[in-house]
């Protein structure tokens, strides 16, 4: 039986095909990482927030986290609530602005990031193994261009 989906020549993939490939790959990568998150009693969203805090000196305003993680305010608040309930972050008044708070990673939160990173890095490294260093750099640059366009579209609304 002939292959109905014949390979297209390079440069012929439609925007839809590319978008679906990105979504599919992202979904499959998340499926690979999911068991690690589950084994550590967390989710990708919770880990992303902890990791963002760890990389920004351990403290940030929710508005800054929202912009960095591209999460709706309601989702971000829910994630912070969950992490605070687990003792992984703490909220405190913002000394520079009484109307806002500062979210700070706790020692327990830092330990969680340190424990979960090695198995995540192992899976990520294995999944990216087919790509050369130059291809990984190129992929990051290309995805950044797509993300920039998405952000341009959002600000134009």
DRENLOPA-891880 format. One line per 4 residues: number of its first residue (from 1); their letters; for each residue x, y, z of N, C-alpha, C. Coordinates in Angstrom, 3 decimals, always signed. Layout:
# DRENLOPA-891880
NUM = A = X Y Z X Y Z X Y Z | ...
END
This chain:
# DRENLOPA-891880
1 = XXXX = +0.843 -1.174 +0.000 +0.000 +0.000 +0.000 +0.891 +1.241 +0.000 | +0.678 +2.179 -0.891 +1.531 +3.367 -0.964 +1.301 +4.288 +0.227 | +2.362 +5.011 +0.580 +2.279 +5.977 +1.668 +1.502 +7.191 +1.170 | +0.346 +7.448 +1.781 -0.513 +8.548 +1.353 +0.101 +9.895 +1.738
5 = XXXX = +0.871 +9.909 +2.828 +1.493 +11.146 +3.308 +2.941 +11.192 +2.843 | +3.150 +11.447 +1.596 +4.499 +11.505 +1.039 +5.263 +12.671 +1.650 | +6.564 +12.488 +1.768 +7.437 +13.541 +2.300 +7.389 +14.749 +1.371 | +7.308 +15.915 +1.952 +7.358 +17.151 +1.169 +8.812 +17.574 +1.040
9 = XXXX = +9.141 +18.263 -0.032 +10.506 +18.791 -0.151 +10.746 +19.843 +0.936 | +12.001 +20.057 +1.311 +12.297 +21.073 +2.336 +11.701 +22.429 +1.961 | +11.229 +23.125 +2.971 +10.654 +24.447 +2.746 +9.197 +24.432 +2.345 | +8.575 +23.286 +2.413 +7.177 +23.181 +1.970 +6.195 +22.913 +3.109
13 = XXXX = +6.660 +22.844 +4.343 +5.751 +22.591 +5.469 +4.869 +23.811 +5.683 | +3.586 +23.565 +5.864 +2.657 +24.666 +6.102 +2.782 +25.138 +7.552 | +2.270 +26.320 +7.805 +2.271 +26.853 +9.170 +1.516 +25.905 +10.101 | +0.450 +25.314 +9.617 -0.331 +24.383 +10.428 +0.487 +23.146 +10.770
17 = XXXX = +1.201 +22.598 +9.797 +2.034 +21.422 +10.057 +3.107 +21.725 +11.090 | +3.711 +22.895 +10.990 +4.751 +23.279 +11.937 +4.149 +23.461 +13.325 | +3.030 +24.175 +13.406 +2.387 +24.399 +14.706 +2.010 +23.077 +15.361 | +1.448 +22.169 +14.582 +1.068 +20.864 +15.138 +2.289 +20.066 +15.573
21 = XXXX = +3.382 +20.147 +14.829 +4.605 +19.437 +15.207 +5.153 +19.981 +16.528 | +5.120 +21.301 +16.698 +5.588 +21.910 +17.951 +4.701 +21.466 +19.107 | +3.385 +21.520 +18.915 +2.456 +21.115 +19.973 +2.620 +19.644 +20.335 | +2.727 +18.800 +19.323 +2.890 +17.358 +19.547 +4.181 +17.072 +20.306
25 = XXXX = +5.261 +17.694 +19.861 +6.557 +17.462 +20.497 +6.543 +17.959 +21.936 | +5.981 +19.145 +22.159 +5.884 +19.676 +23.516 +5.066 +18.772 +24.417 | +3.975 +18.262 +23.887 +3.117 +17.358 +24.654 +3.848 +16.059 +24.998 | +4.566 +15.520 +24.034 +5.306 +14.271 +24.280 +6.456 +14.492 +25.252
29 = XXXX = +7.117 +15.624 +25.169 +8.191 +15.932 +26.111 +7.627 +16.059 +27.520 | +6.498 +16.712 +27.645 +5.857 +16.837 +28.954 +5.448 +15.468 +29.496 | +4.993 +14.577 +28.617 +4.667 +13.202 +29.047 +5.905 +12.483 +29.572 | +7.054 +12.725 +28.965 +8.302 +12.105 +29.428 +8.705 +12.636 +30.795
33 = XXXX = +8.503 +13.938 +31.003 +8.908 +14.572 +32.254 +7.870 +14.374 +33.364 | +6.639 +14.126 +32.989 +5.543 +13.994 +33.953 +5.799 +13.044 +35.109 | +6.327 +11.843 +34.845 +6.583 +10.932 +35.969 +7.576 +11.482 +36.995 | +8.530 +12.281 +36.548 +9.485 +12.886 +37.488 +8.749 +13.899 +38.368
37 = XXXX = +7.909 +14.734 +37.744 +7.133 +15.688 +38.534 +6.259 +14.943 +39.539 | +5.573 +13.904 +39.078 +4.685 +13.136 +39.962 +5.457 +12.493 +41.105 | +6.626 +11.948 +40.809 +7.433 +11.295 +41.849 +7.871 +12.285 +42.923 | +7.944 +13.568 +42.558 +8.339 +14.599 +43.517 +7.135 +15.387 +44.039
41 = XXXX = +5.941 +14.894 +43.750 +4.726 +15.514 +44.263 +4.472 +16.915 +43.738 | +4.831 +17.145 +42.483 +4.619 +18.470 +41.912 +4.081 +18.348 +40.500 | +3.939 +19.486 +39.864 +3.491 +19.553 +38.471 +4.481 +20.428 +37.704 | +4.355 +20.429 +36.394 +5.232 +21.273 +35.577 +5.043 +22.742 +35.942
45 = XXXX = +3.811 +23.182 +36.141 +3.551 +24.584 +36.471 +4.172 +24.967 +37.812 | +4.038 +24.104 +38.801 +4.625 +24.401 +40.113 +6.151 +24.435 +40.023 | +6.717 +23.457 +39.303 +8.166 +23.436 +39.153 +8.651 +24.679 +38.414 | +7.939 +25.073 +37.356 +8.335 +26.267 +36.594 +8.415 +27.484 +37.511
49 = XXXX = +7.432 +27.633 +38.387 +7.434 +28.779 +39.279 +8.595 +28.703 +40.267 | +8.813 +27.524 +40.855 +9.944 +27.358 +41.780 +11.271 +27.624 +41.071 | +11.409 +27.096 +39.883 +12.640 +27.273 +39.111 +12.847 +28.746 +38.765 | +11.769 +29.432 +38.384 +11.865 +30.862 +38.074 +12.312 +31.641 +39.311
53 = XXXX = +11.754 +31.319 +40.461 +12.172 +31.993 +41.694 +13.634 +31.701 +42.004 | +14.027 +30.447 +41.874 +15.409 +30.068 +42.177 +16.388 +30.814 +41.275 | +16.004 +31.054 +40.036 +16.885 +31.722 +39.076 +16.885 +33.248 +39.216 | +15.919 +33.799 +39.949 +15.839 +35.255 +40.100 +16.200 +35.692 +41.509
57 = XXXX = +17.043 +34.941 +42.171 +17.475 +35.335 +43.505 +16.539 +34.902 +44.612 | +15.509 +34.137 +44.269 +14.631 +33.574 +45.287 +13.421 +34.407 +45.639 | +13.304 +35.615 +45.078 +12.180 +36.495 +45.401 +11.688 +37.179 +44.133 | +10.380 +37.385 +44.063 +9.829 +38.115 +42.922 +8.410 +38.562 +43.233
61 = XXXX = +7.992 +39.590 +42.538 +6.584 +40.013 +42.618 +5.767 +39.070 +41.734 | +4.538 +38.771 +42.125 +3.696 +37.929 +41.265 +3.570 +38.469 +39.843 | +3.498 +39.776 +39.675 +3.383 +40.355 +38.329 +4.597 +40.003 +37.474 | +5.779 +40.004 +38.094 +6.997 +39.644 +37.350 +6.990 +38.165 +36.988
65 = XXXX = +6.542 +37.326 +37.915 +6.449 +35.886 +37.636 +5.436 +35.624 +36.532 | +4.337 +36.339 +36.585 +3.296 +36.172 +35.569 +3.838 +36.504 +34.183 | +4.574 +37.596 +34.082 +5.145 +37.995 +32.796 +6.182 +36.987 +32.322 | +6.999 +36.512 +33.239 +8.061 +35.568 +32.871 +7.494 +34.212 +32.455
69 = XXXX = +6.488 +33.729 +33.181 +5.950 +32.390 +32.933 +4.774 +32.381 +31.964 | +4.286 +33.573 +31.607 +3.161 +33.685 +30.683 +1.940 +32.920 +31.185 | +1.599 +33.146 +32.453 +0.430 +32.505 +33.056 -0.645 +33.547 +33.325 | -1.911 +33.183 +33.163 -2.971 +34.103 +33.571 -2.874 +34.356 +35.085
73 = XXXX = -3.295 +35.534 +35.515 -3.195 +35.913 +36.929 -3.860 +34.890 +37.844 | -5.029 +34.411 +37.462 -5.761 +33.450 +38.288 -4.987 +32.132 +38.420 | -4.387 +31.674 +37.342 -3.598 +30.439 +37.377 -2.372 +30.628 +38.257 | -1.693 +31.754 +38.094 -0.508 +32.030 +38.899 -0.855 +32.059 +40.382
77 = XXXX = -1.943 +32.709 +40.726 -2.363 +32.773 +42.131 -2.613 +31.372 +42.671 | -3.265 +30.527 +41.891 -3.525 +29.151 +42.318 -2.245 +28.363 +42.534 | -1.281 +28.533 +41.643 +0.001 +27.826 +41.772 +0.743 +28.318 +43.018 | +0.757 +29.626 +43.223 +1.412 +30.171 +44.420 +0.715 +29.649 +45.676
81 = XXXX = -0.612 +29.620 +45.663 -1.365 +29.089 +46.817 -0.947 +27.653 +47.124 | -0.859 +26.821 +46.079 -0.480 +25.413 +46.265 +0.929 +25.291 +46.825 | +1.848 +26.076 +46.270 +3.234 +26.020 +46.744 +3.352 +26.545 +48.175 | +2.568 +27.550 +48.504 +2.593 +28.093 +49.863 +2.025 +27.077 +50.853
85 = XXXX = +0.959 +26.417 +50.481 +0.373 +25.379 +51.333 +1.374 +24.258 +51.589 | +2.202 +23.950 +50.593 +3.222 +22.899 +50.719 +4.485 +23.383 +51.424 | +4.547 +24.663 +51.754 +5.721 +25.197 +52.435 +6.909 +25.432 +51.516 | +6.658 +25.514 +50.197 +7.750 +25.690 +49.240 +8.001 +27.154 +48.899
89 = XXXX = +6.998 +28.002 +49.102 +7.158 +29.445 +48.944 +6.430 +30.127 +50.087 | +6.762 +31.377 +50.290 +6.077 +32.197 +51.289 +5.797 +33.560 +50.680 | +4.676 +34.136 +51.060 +4.338 +35.492 +50.637 +4.669 +36.450 +51.786 | +5.135 +37.627 +51.406 +5.364 +38.666 +52.411 +5.005 +40.007 +51.786
93 = XXXX = +4.687 +40.996 +52.619 +4.354 +42.312 +52.051 +5.533 +42.873 +51.256 | +5.220 +43.565 +50.185 +6.249 +44.202 +49.363 +6.611 +45.533 +50.020 | +7.839 +45.673 +50.506 +8.198 +46.928 +51.181 +8.170 +48.142 +50.254 | +8.275 +47.927 +48.957 +8.270 +49.026 +47.992 +6.865 +49.414 +47.538
97 = XXXX = +5.885 +48.535 +47.798 +4.516 +48.788 +47.327 +3.547 +48.046 +48.233 | +2.857 +48.789 +49.092 +1.955 +48.147 +50.056 +0.809 +47.393 +49.405 | +0.542 +47.668 +48.130 -0.572 +47.003 +47.450 -0.202 +45.614 +46.934 | +1.070 +45.259 +46.966 +1.475 +43.966 +46.409 +2.291 +43.169 +47.425
101 = XXXX = +2.605 +41.957 +47.027 +3.381 +41.057 +47.877 +4.636 +40.608 +47.127 | +5.513 +39.995 +47.870 +6.697 +39.354 +47.308 +6.539 +37.861 +47.567 | +6.814 +37.066 +46.563 +6.823 +35.611 +46.720 +8.276 +35.198 +46.860 | +8.552 +34.419 +47.887 +9.929 +34.006 +48.154 +9.993 +32.492 +48.277
105 = XXXX = +10.999 +31.907 +47.633 +11.203 +30.466 +47.738 +11.754 +30.176 +49.140 | +11.270 +29.117 +49.751 +11.734 +28.727 +51.083 +12.892 +27.744 +50.947 | +13.613 +27.482 +52.035 +14.662 +26.455 +51.966 +14.110 +25.106 +51.482 | +12.905 +24.783 +51.903 +12.274 +23.538 +51.433 +12.019 +23.587 +49.920
109 = XXXX = +11.647 +24.761 +49.420 +11.439 +24.931 +47.979 +12.729 +24.800 +47.199 | +13.816 +25.386 +47.732 +15.127 +25.246 +47.074 +15.560 +23.783 +47.032 | +15.327 +23.071 +48.134 +15.688 +21.650 +48.180 +14.882 +20.863 +47.146 | +13.612 +21.220 +46.986 +12.770 +20.531 +45.997 +13.325 +20.734 +44.592
113 = XXXX = +13.722 +21.964 +44.267 +14.296 +22.246 +42.941 +15.583 +21.443 +42.755 | +16.424 +21.448 +43.760 +17.700 +20.722 +43.664 +17.488 +19.220 +43.511 | +16.446 +18.675 +44.130 +16.170 +17.237 +44.026 +15.567 +16.846 +42.684 | +14.732 +17.703 +42.150 +14.023 +17.341 +40.916 +14.857 +17.614 +39.664
117 = XXXX = +15.801 +18.560 +39.730 +16.564 +18.919 +38.527 +17.382 +17.772 +37.929 | +18.132 +16.997 +38.709 +18.946 +15.949 +38.067 +18.157 +14.964 +37.203 | +17.028 +14.403 +37.685 +16.312 +13.489 +36.775 +15.676 +14.208 +35.587 | +15.247 +15.458 +35.769 +14.704 +16.202 +34.634 +15.777 +16.455 +33.584
121 = XXXX = +16.953 +16.872 +34.043 +18.051 +17.147 +33.120 +18.464 +15.883 +32.377 | +18.436 +14.759 +33.050 +18.795 +13.489 +32.395 +17.831 +13.188 +31.245 | +16.542 +13.338 +31.487 +15.542 +13.075 +30.438 +15.664 +14.101 +29.316 | +15.790 +15.373 +29.681 +15.902 +16.428 +28.668 +17.132 +16.225 +27.797
125 = XXXX = +18.244 +15.879 +28.427 +19.479 +15.636 +27.680 +19.309 +14.470 +26.710 | +18.670 +13.399 +27.176 +18.452 +12.242 +26.310 +17.517 +12.585 +25.151 | +16.446 +13.316 +25.442 +15.498 +13.667 +24.378 +16.113 +14.595 +23.334 | +17.054 +15.432 +23.758 +17.693 +16.358 +22.823 +18.957 +15.778 +22.180
129 = XXXX = +19.317 +14.558 +22.544 +20.542 +13.929 +22.030 +20.633 +13.880 +20.501 | +19.519 +13.720 +19.765 +19.657 +13.696 +18.305 +20.100 +15.026 +17.691 | +20.030 +16.106 +18.463 +20.394 +17.419 +17.938 +21.829 +17.771 +18.320 | +22.549 +18.349 +17.385 +23.885 +18.856 +17.689 +23.727 +20.119 +18.542
133 = XXXX = +24.828 +20.583 +19.106 +24.796 +21.823 +19.885 +24.308 +22.981 +19.019 | +24.762 +23.036 +17.777 +24.341 +24.107 +16.863 +22.845 +24.001 +16.565 | +22.345 +22.790 +16.394 +20.916 +22.604 +16.127 +20.071 +22.999 +17.345 | +20.548 +22.679 +18.546 +19.825 +23.092 +19.754 +19.771 +24.616 +19.829
137 = XXXX = +20.903 +25.268 +19.571 +20.933 +26.732 +19.571 +19.976 +27.292 +18.521 | +19.997 +26.686 +17.341 +19.120 +27.145 +16.264 +17.653 +26.952 +16.647 | +17.323 +25.826 +17.246 +15.942 +25.567 +17.651 +15.483 +26.604 +18.674 | +16.331 +26.917 +19.633 +15.989 +27.935 +20.631 +15.761 +29.284 +19.950
141 = XXXX = +16.624 +29.643 +19.020 +16.464 +30.919 +18.296 +15.170 +30.939 +17.485 | +14.883 +29.841 +16.797 +13.670 +29.791 +15.976 +12.412 +29.864 +16.828 | +12.397 +29.126 +17.924 +11.227 +29.173 +18.801 +11.076 +30.544 +19.448 | +12.186 +31.211 +19.742 +12.135 +32.565 +20.289 +11.503 +33.527 +19.281
145 = XXXX = +11.786 +33.329 +17.994 +11.178 +34.175 +16.964 +9.668 +33.962 +16.923 | +9.236 +32.713 +17.029 +7.799 +32.422 +17.031 +7.162 +33.031 +18.284 | +7.819 +32.869 +19.430 +7.281 +33.424 +20.669 +7.182 +34.948 +20.584 | +8.190 +35.594 +20.007 +8.164 +37.048 +19.865 +6.974 +37.486 +19.003
149 = XXXX = +6.704 +36.722 +17.955 +5.563 +37.056 +17.096 +4.250 +36.894 +17.855 | +4.153 +35.847 +18.652 +2.951 +35.639 +19.453 +2.760 +36.819 +20.407 | +3.854 +37.268 +21.028 +3.762 +38.390 +21.964 +3.374 +39.669 +21.234 | +3.857 +39.863 +20.023 +3.466 +41.016 +19.228 +1.974 +40.988 +18.938
153 = XXXX = +1.476 +39.806 +18.600 +0.036 +39.658 +18.335 -0.774 +39.990 +19.585 | -0.298 +39.535 +20.738 -1.033 +39.783 +21.994 -1.081 +41.269 +22.324 | +0.008 +41.958 +22.136 +0.017 +43.385 +22.480 -0.775 +44.205 +21.491 | -0.993 +43.679 +20.300 -1.770 +44.397 +19.277 -3.275 +44.293 +19.527
157 = X = -3.689 +43.389 +20.393 -5.131 +43.200 +20.632 -5.720 +44.308 +21.450
END
